[in-house]
Amino acid sequence: MVLPSLTALRIVVILSYLAQCIKADSSPTFTRIPVDQIGISGGVASFVCQAVGEAKPRITWMKKGKKVSSQRFEVIEFDDGTGSVLRIQPLRAPRDEAIYECTATNSNGEITTSAKLTVLSGSHFFSMYARTLLTYNFYSHFRHVIHYALSSP
């Protein structure tokens, strides 16, 4: 059995140690991005944003160029610190309608992504629901009338 020389073994140990100590710094990269949403006035909207990088990125949320701040806006950080959820409750139309931006920042860079929130007032939502229901009932009724007419002698 051939044993490596002591010098070669020392070089391997030193290189392994250096490889573990030296990590290439990297700018943030998103792993989850917020998606556009439609909410109802009085309801809830939640946006999720997550990023990785070396050093660990910090997530911030903006609305119309300003950091979100209100009792109705809650930022919930992930336990591992890689992301957060922006929760808005209760939704207000049209005040909360906006483009919401998620920014991930570390010492190597900054990236931003965004999502749009549309908020329907209760009356608008229920009128859309009523139109859909009436249309469905009309076609359902019309189908029964045609079936009856075709099946009659």
Buried (B, 14 or more C-beta within 10 A) or exposed (E): EEEEEEEEEEEEEEEEEEEEEEEEEBBBEBEBBBEEBEBBBBBEBBBBBBBBBBEEBBBBBBBEEEEBEEEBBBBEEBEEEBBBBBBBBEBBBEEBBBEBBBBBBBEBBEBBBBBEBBBBBEEEBEEEEEEEEEEEEEEEEEEEEEEEEEEEE
